[in-house]
Amino acid sequence: MSHRTKKGKKRKYEKRKRNPPHHIIPSSRGGLSTEFNLIYPPLDLHVQYHILFENWTPKEIIEKLRAFWRGDDREMLRHFNKPNKQKAYKILFGDMTHKEIEEDLEEIWFDSIASPYRVSKKDL
C-alpha cells in the first residue's frame, strides 16, 4: 500500500472522528465487516497489533506465539526478534506472562462481544 493511500485512509477516519475498525478475521483473509468481526481499539494499539501480527488470523497468532515462546521455530524467532516487532510486543503486552497474553488476546482482540472496543450495529 502506498504512503499516499495510508495518509488518505488516516484522513478519512480523522474526518469521521473514529479510529479505523479492526477486523478480527482480517478482511484480506475473508473476514466480514459485521459487528461480530469488528472492534475499534485505540489507533496506537491497533497500529502496533498489525506491526506485530500483520494480517494473521487469531488461530495463527496463538500458534505462532507459542512456537516463538518455545524457541523451536526459527522463522518465528526471526519474526518476533526484529526491533520493530519487539517494540510492538512491549507496547501491547508489557511484562505479561504467556498465559496473560493469550487471555488478553482472547478477551480483548478476538472476542467482539466481550471486548472493551466492541462495535454495535449502529456503529456500522
N, C-alpha and C positions, 0 to 999 in steps of 0.2 A: 504494500500500500504506500503510495507516495506521501511525502510530508504535507503537501497541499491538501490531500484528501483528509489526513488526520486532523489538520487545522480546521478544515471545513466542518468535519463532524463535531469537533470540540465546540465550535461556534454555534452549531445547530443546537446542541444541548445547553449551552450557556443561555441562548435565547429562551429556551423552554424552562429555564431555572431548575433543571434537573440533571442529574448525572446520567450517563448512558446506561441502559439496562445491562445486567449481566445475565447471560443465558447459562443455566446450569448445565444443560447439554448444549454445547456451542451450536449456533445457527449454521456454522460452516460444517458441522457434523450431523446436520439434520434436525437440530433442536428447534422447536416451535416457539413463537412469541406469545405464549399463553401465561396466565397467572401462575401456573404450576411449574413453569420453567424459567421464570424471571425473578430476579431480585434487584434492588437498587442500592448497592453498597456505596460508601463514600468513594469519590473518584480516586483519591490517593491509594486506597487499599485495592480498588479494582485494577488499577494500573499495575501494582506490584504483583497481584494474583496472576495476571496474564504474562508478566515478565517471567515469573517462576514456572507457571503451568501451561503457558501457551494456549492451545485450543484442545487440551486433553479433556476427556470425559471424567466424571467423578471416579468411576471404577479404575481408569488408567492412572489417575492421580494417586490413589491409595496404593495400587500395585507398584508404581514407580517409586513412591516414597519409601515403601517397605524394602524394596530392592536397594535403595540408596542407604537406608539405615543399617541393613545387613552388611553392606560393603562388598557384596559379591557380584555386582553388575557394573562393569567398567563404564559402560555408556552412561548410566545414571550418575556414577561418581563424577564423570566429566561434566555432565549437565549441571548438577547441583553445586559443583565446586567453582563455577565461574563467578567472578566478583559481583556482577550484577544480580546473579541468582542468589548468592549468599546474602546480599543486602536485602533483597526482596523477602527471603526466608526470615531474616531477623525482624524486619518491619512487620510481617504478618504474624509471626509466631513467638518472637522474643525468646524467652528461655523455657518455653513449654516442653513437657515430655512428649515422647512419640504418641503415647495414648491420648494426651490432651490435644495434640494437633489433630489426630484423627477425629476426636469428638468435636472439636471446633469446626473442622471442615464439614462433618456430617450435619451439625446443628445450624451453622450459620451460612455455609456456602452451598450445600447440597439439598437442603430441605426448604422449599419455598414457603411452606406453611409455618414452620417454627422459626424461620429466620427473622431477626430484628429488621432486616431490609426487605421485608415482604412487600409484594405488589398486590393491590386489589384490582378487581375488574375495572373500576372507574379510572385507574391509573393507566390502563392500556389504550 
